[in-house]
């Protein structure tokens, strides 16, 4: 399927999301996400925004909530990313076909959902890295871990007692992993 055909499809049914991976539609149920998925997504986005605010000069954009992105012009691939950081070259650059971001982000964060399968997660990591995403974080809200994937490098697992850094792609980014899963961020 082409991107134009994908974009011409009727809206997704409630509780479903669609992606186009190498010309093939992938549909998944989003109703199985839990509240920790949303909280973790917000905490990661906030940490990235805080880092970006401290950067001199601040250059780039943080997007969250299934940010639509056409990963490359070579393959018919349109994905929704939980949290992404796009470099300055993406500011103002909109993919006219998808009304989303054009080109791969520097960082793509995917938060595991109960409906995710090992096969779908592995495929998504490969798709991201092949498209030129420099860091892919797979976040597990059950085990409070983040696995960082980079092309040509073994994955690196960070647990809640560790600090994740973004160097060299996110210079100066450093955050305790526990801050993404901490109930201390809840205001009651």
C-alpha positions in Angstrom: 0.0 0.0 0.0 1.2 3.5 -0.7 1.2 6.3 1.7 -1.5 8.1 -0.3 -3.7 5.0 -0.1 -3.0 4.7 3.6 -4.0 8.3 4.2 -7.2 7.8 2.2 -8.5 5.1 4.5 -11.5 5.9 6.7 -10.7 6.9 10.2 -9.6 4.2 12.6 -12.3 2.6 14.7 -12.3 3.8 18.3 -9.7 2.0 20.3 -7.6 1.1 17.3 -4.5 2.6 15.8 -3.0 2.0 12.4 0.5 2.2 11.1 2.0 1.5 7.7 5.2 -0.5 7.9 7.0 -1.0 4.6 3.7 -0.8 2.7 1.8 -3.1 5.0 -1.0 -2.0 7.4 -0.5 -2.9 11.0 -3.6 -2.4 13.3 -3.5 -2.7 17.0 -5.8 -2.3 19.9 -5.0 0.7 22.1 -7.6 0.0 24.7 -5.2 -2.3 26.5 -3.0 0.5 27.5 -3.1 1.3 31.2 -2.8 4.5 33.2 0.9 3.8 33.8 1.5 4.0 30.1 0.1 7.5 30.0 1.9 8.7 33.1 5.2 7.3 32.0 4.7 9.0 28.5 4.1 12.3 30.2 7.1 12.0 32.6 9.5 11.1 29.7 8.2 14.0 27.6 8.6 16.4 30.6 12.2 15.2 31.2 13.0 15.7 27.5 11.4 19.2 27.5 13.3 20.1 30.6 16.6 19.0 29.0 15.7 20.9 25.8 15.0 24.1 27.9 18.4 23.8 29.5 20.2 23.3 26.2 22.0 26.3 24.8 20.8 27.0 22.3 17.6 25.0 22.6 17.2 23.3 19.3 14.6 20.6 18.5 11.1 19.6 19.3 9.6 17.0 21.6 6.4 15.3 20.5 4.2 12.8 22.4 0.9 10.9 22.1 1.3 8.8 19.0 3.2 11.5 17.1 2.6 10.7 13.4 5.9 10.3 11.5 6.8 9.2 8.0 10.1 7.6 8.7 11.6 7.8 5.2 10.7 8.6 1.7 12.2 5.3 0.4 9.7 3.1 2.2 6.0 3.4 2.8 6.3 3.6 6.6 4.1 5.8 8.8 4.2 5.2 12.5 2.8 6.8 15.7 5.5 7.3 18.3 4.8 7.5 22.0 7.5 10.2 22.6 10.0 11.5 20.1 12.7 14.1 19.9 13.2 15.7 16.5 16.3 17.8 15.7 16.2 21.4 14.5 15.9 20.2 10.8 12.4 19.0 11.7 11.1 22.2 13.2 8.5 23.4 10.8 9.0 20.5 8.4 5.7 18.7 7.9 5.1 15.7 5.7 2.3 17.0 3.5 1.0 13.5 2.7 0.6 12.5 6.4 0.3 15.8 8.1 2.9 14.5 10.5 6.7 14.7 10.9 8.9 14.0 7.9 11.9 11.9 8.5 13.2 9.9 11.4 13.5 11.5 14.9 16.8 11.4 16.8 15.0 9.5 19.6 11.9 7.3 19.4 10.4 6.1 22.7 8.0 3.2 22.7 6.2 2.3 25.9 5.3 -1.4 26.0 1.6 -2.1 26.2 0.0 -5.4 27.3 -1.1 -6.1 23.7 2.5 -5.8 22.4 4.1 -9.0 21.1 7.8 -9.8 21.0 7.5 -9.9 17.2 5.8 -6.5 16.9 8.3 -4.9 19.2 11.3 -6.4 17.5 9.9 -5.3 14.1 9.4 -1.8 15.3 12.9 -1.5 16.7 14.3 -2.7 13.4 12.1 -0.3 11.3 13.2 2.6 13.4 16.9 1.8 13.3 16.8 1.1 9.5 15.1 4.4 8.9 17.9 6.3 10.8 16.5 6.8 14.2 19.6 7.1 16.4 18.2 6.0 19.7 15.2 3.8 20.4 14.0 3.4 24.0 11.7 0.5 24.8 10.1 1.3 28.1 8.7 -1.4 30.4 6.3 0.0 33.0 6.0 -3.3 34.7 9.7 -3.8 35.4 10.6 -0.1 35.5 13.3 -0.5 32.8 14.4 1.2 29.7 16.3 -0.7 26.9 18.2 1.6 24.6 18.8 0.4 21.1 21.3 2.0 18.6 22.3 0.7 15.2 25.3 -1.5 15.3 25.6 -1.6 19.1 24.3 -4.1 21.7 21.2 -2.9 23.5 21.7 -1.4 26.9 19.3 -2.0 29.8 18.8 0.6 32.4 17.0 -0.2 35.7 15.2 2.0 38.2 18.4 2.4 40.3 20.3 3.8 37.3 20.6 7.0 35.4 19.9 7.1 31.7 22.0 9.4 29.6 21.5 10.4 26.0 25.0 11.1 24.8 26.1 11.6 22.1 22.7 12.0 20.4 21.1 14.0 23.2 24.1 15.8 24.7 23.8 16.5 28.4 20.6 14.6 28.9 20.7 12.7 32.2 17.8 11.5 34.2 17.2 8.8 37.0 15.2 6.0 35.4 13.1 5.9 38.6 11.8 9.4 37.8 9.8 8.0 34.9 8.0 5.5 37.1 7.8 7.3 40.4 4.5 7.6 42.2 6.0 10.6 43.9 5.1 12.6 40.8 1.4 12.2 41.6 -0.4 15.1 43.2 -3.3 14.1 45.3 
